[in-house]
């Protein structure tokens, strides 16, 4: 009997990168709209790490209470890449 621990798999949907122009000499990566299988650890690493240099992202939030929206922005402190910007609806 094997003692390997199996991590639960979750389905994640690829999201578009933050708006803006790619750096000079580099083309924007294609966007996949399909679902992929990934472990919870893989999803956390993808969301909290820079896809350019793998440094930890810094998150900032701007809330508009009159519209019940919060804007989440993730930036890399090492390479200054804006990783993503997401709007969250407050309930």
Long-range contacts (C-beta under 8 A, 24 or more apart in sequence): 7-39, 7-40, 7-41, 8-39, 8-40, 9-37, 9-38, 9-39, 10-37, 10-38, 10-39, 10-40, 10-43, 11-35, 11-36, 11-37, 11-38, 12-36, 12-38, 12-43, 12-46, 15-84, 15-86, 17-83, 17-84, 18-73, 18-82, 18-83, 18-84, 18-85, 19-85, 20-82, 50-76, 50-78, 50-79, 50-81, 50-83, 51-81, 51-83, 52-76, 52-79, 52-81, 53-78, 53-79, 53-81, 55-79, 57-83, 63-90, 65-90
